[in-house]
């Protein structure tokens, strides 16, 4: 029964994320081809960013969204995935999932490596009633909720 939950509740956002990535890649290519520089002729550079990004994801994304969600869900006793996304955490390609235990009314954030499926971090328990005050999940939540996740990235930008 848990598999059905992961399949339906997690697969749809995964498909949407892949669709959005494809849309961004196509839009950026179309924008570049629109010739923002007036009547500039088509150029042929040595590094095609769109192709490089596609290849990077193909070569490095070894763990599927659904598999990573299952891994994350197992990190919380009685846990249910309520959201997740693929992104960059401290410079690494990773999935971030938000897992709720409805029995204890606690939530945890679980970060899963997109390359090998290993669990990179499991947050401490957070009350479920405070989950919404962070505006859901994403950059704002991580920045305010767990500043230590951002330290190495901020240090590398200096």
Kinemage of the C-alpha trace (Angstrom):
@kinemage 1
@onewidth
@group {chain A} dominant
@subgroup {mainchain}
@vectorlist {calphas} color= white
{ca unk a 1} P 0.000 0.000 0.000
{ca unk a 2} L 2.901 2.357 0.721
{ca unk a 3} L 4.182 1.739 -2.812
{ca unk a 4} L 0.924 3.070 -4.262
{ca unk a 5} L 1.331 6.233 -2.170
{ca unk a 6} L 4.839 6.791 -3.472
{ca unk a 7} L 3.877 5.905 -7.022
{ca unk a 8} L 0.914 8.268 -7.289
{ca unk a 9} L 1.856 11.063 -4.901
{ca unk a 10} L 5.526 11.279 -5.857
{ca unk a 11} L 5.549 10.211 -9.490
{ca unk a 12} L 3.322 13.080 -10.631
{ca unk a 13} L 5.610 15.803 -9.148
{ca unk a 14} L 8.600 13.991 -10.657
{ca unk a 15} L 7.008 14.075 -14.103
{ca unk a 16} L 6.175 17.751 -13.642
{ca unk a 17} L 9.781 18.502 -12.602
{ca unk a 18} L 11.156 16.753 -15.687
{ca unk a 19} L 8.669 18.650 -17.844
{ca unk a 20} L 9.708 21.959 -16.305
{ca unk a 21} L 13.392 21.164 -16.862
{ca unk a 22} L 12.667 20.331 -20.496
{ca unk a 23} L 10.663 23.543 -20.891
{ca unk a 24} L 13.495 25.631 -19.435
{ca unk a 25} L 16.039 24.003 -21.720
{ca unk a 26} L 13.872 24.497 -24.811
{ca unk a 27} L 12.964 28.083 -23.835
{ca unk a 28} L 16.579 29.054 -23.198
{ca unk a 29} L 17.561 27.595 -26.555
{ca unk a 30} L 14.701 29.430 -28.295
{ca unk a 31} L 15.636 32.684 -26.556
{ca unk a 32} L 19.248 32.318 -27.642
{ca unk a 33} L 18.165 31.555 -31.204
{ca unk a 34} L 15.865 34.577 -31.296
{ca unk a 35} L 18.964 36.665 -31.809
{ca unk a 36} L 18.902 39.079 -28.911
{ca unk a 37} L 21.797 40.814 -30.672
{ca unk a 38} L 19.754 41.967 -33.642
{ca unk a 39} L 20.615 40.432 -37.017
{ca unk a 40} L 23.570 38.417 -35.779
{ca unk a 41} L 24.084 35.275 -37.874
{ca unk a 42} L 23.793 31.866 -36.238
{ca unk a 43} L 26.971 30.868 -34.437
{ca unk a 44} L 28.456 27.464 -33.704
{ca unk a 45} L 30.371 27.545 -30.413
{ca unk a 46} L 32.417 24.768 -28.883
{ca unk a 47} L 30.282 24.255 -25.738
{ca unk a 48} L 26.541 23.748 -26.157
{ca unk a 49} L 25.179 24.536 -22.692
{ca unk a 50} L 21.784 22.968 -23.337
{ca unk a 51} L 23.321 19.664 -24.448
{ca unk a 52} L 25.888 19.789 -21.643
{ca unk a 53} L 23.111 20.167 -19.046
{ca unk a 54} L 21.099 17.314 -20.531
{ca unk a 55} L 24.151 15.072 -20.612
{ca unk a 56} L 25.127 16.013 -17.069
{ca unk a 57} L 21.719 14.991 -15.750
{ca unk a 58} L 21.713 11.763 -17.793
{ca unk a 59} L 25.188 10.783 -16.590
{ca unk a 60} L 24.830 11.744 -12.925
{ca unk a 61} L 21.206 11.154 -12.011
{ca unk a 62} L 21.423 7.451 -11.113
{ca unk a 63} L 18.658 7.372 -8.478
{ca unk a 64} L 15.091 8.002 -9.639
{ca unk a 65} L 12.794 10.402 -7.817
{ca unk a 66} L 10.505 7.537 -6.809
{ca unk a 67} L 13.392 5.419 -5.466
{ca unk a 68} L 14.812 8.384 -3.547
{ca unk a 69} L 11.361 9.100 -2.085
{ca unk a 70} L 11.133 5.513 -0.853
{ca unk a 71} L 14.573 5.816 0.737
{ca unk a 72} L 13.600 9.092 2.426
{ca unk a 73} L 10.298 7.728 3.677
{ca unk a 74} L 12.072 4.832 5.412
{ca unk a 75} L 14.151 7.297 7.436
{ca unk a 76} L 11.107 8.356 9.478
{ca unk a 77} L 9.137 5.780 11.430
{ca unk a 78} L 5.544 5.929 10.168
{ca unk a 79} L 6.666 8.579 7.680
{ca unk a 80} L 4.736 9.836 4.682
{ca unk a 81} L 6.287 11.967 1.946
{ca unk a 82} L 4.509 15.331 1.659
{ca unk a 83} L 6.859 16.964 -0.841
{ca unk a 84} L 10.218 16.840 -2.472
{ca unk a 85} L 12.379 18.154 -5.258
{ca unk a 86} L 15.646 17.700 -7.096
{ca unk a 87} L 18.137 20.493 -6.611
{ca unk a 88} L 21.623 21.492 -5.585
{ca unk a 89} L 22.489 21.252 -1.893
{ca unk a 90} L 25.889 22.647 -0.939
{ca unk a 91} L 27.047 22.128 -4.505
{ca unk a 92} L 25.784 18.538 -4.843
{ca unk a 93} L 22.896 17.194 -6.925
{ca unk a 94} L 20.435 15.856 -4.355
{ca unk a 95} L 16.779 15.246 -3.619
{ca unk a 96} L 15.239 17.040 -0.649
{ca unk a 97} L 12.131 15.411 0.806
{ca unk a 98} L 9.775 16.488 3.554
{ca unk a 99} L 8.501 13.554 5.557
{ca unk a 100} L 5.652 13.717 8.075
{ca unk a 101} L 4.783 11.254 10.809
{ca unk a 102} L 1.063 11.943 11.317
{ca unk a 103} L 1.020 9.889 14.538
{ca unk a 104} L 3.626 12.039 16.306
{ca unk a 105} L 2.757 15.223 14.359
{ca unk a 106} L 6.448 15.724 13.582
{ca unk a 107} L 8.250 16.371 10.301
{ca unk a 108} L 11.787 15.777 9.091
{ca unk a 109} L 13.720 16.881 6.048
{ca unk a 110} L 15.663 14.082 4.368
{ca unk a 111} L 18.344 14.713 1.756
{ca unk a 112} L 19.141 11.842 -0.616
{ca unk a 113} L 22.109 11.760 -3.018
{ca unk a 114} L 20.825 11.771 -6.610
{ca unk a 115} L 23.854 9.828 -7.820
{ca unk a 116} L 23.976 6.846 -5.470
{ca unk a 117} L 20.813 7.013 -3.332
{ca unk a 118} L 22.644 7.406 -0.029
{ca unk a 119} L 21.064 9.443 2.742
{ca unk a 120} L 23.109 12.618 3.159
{ca unk a 121} L 21.159 14.175 6.021
{ca unk a 122} L 18.098 13.674 8.185
{ca unk a 123} L 17.009 16.757 10.100
{ca unk a 124} L 15.885 16.813 13.685
{ca unk a 125} L 12.168 16.540 14.396
{ca unk a 126} L 10.156 19.675 13.705
{ca unk a 127} L 6.565 20.167 14.843
{ca unk a 128} L 4.037 19.658 12.090
{ca unk a 129} L 2.143 22.804 13.089
{ca unk a 130} L 5.245 24.915 12.350
{ca unk a 131} L 5.802 23.361 8.930
{ca unk a 132} L 3.722 25.979 7.088
{ca unk a 133} L 5.377 28.996 8.684
{ca unk a 134} L 8.459 28.420 6.560
{ca unk a 135} L 6.412 28.946 3.418
{ca unk a 136} L 6.469 25.273 2.461
{ca unk a 137} L 9.824 24.009 1.334
{ca unk a 138} L 12.696 25.276 -0.712
{ca unk a 139} L 15.407 27.904 -0.408
{ca unk a 140} L 13.659 30.090 2.169
{ca unk a 141} L 12.936 27.209 4.495
{ca unk a 142} L 16.443 25.778 4.357
{ca unk a 143} L 18.020 29.193 4.798
{ca unk a 144} L 16.001 29.963 7.925
{ca unk a 145} L 15.531 26.472 9.301
{ca unk a 146} L 19.008 25.002 8.853
{ca unk a 147} L 21.711 27.603 8.237
{ca unk a 148} L 24.428 24.966 8.606
{ca unk a 149} L 23.290 23.433 5.300
{ca unk a 150} L 24.278 26.646 3.557
{ca unk a 151} L 27.615 27.383 5.280
{ca unk a 152} L 29.911 25.596 2.870
{ca unk a 153} L 28.137 27.100 -0.150
{ca unk a 154} L 28.425 30.637 1.276
{ca unk a 155} L 32.098 30.097 2.129
{ca unk a 156} L 32.860 28.880 -1.394
{ca unk a 157} L 31.243 31.998 -2.868
{ca unk a 158} L 33.608 34.349 -1.031
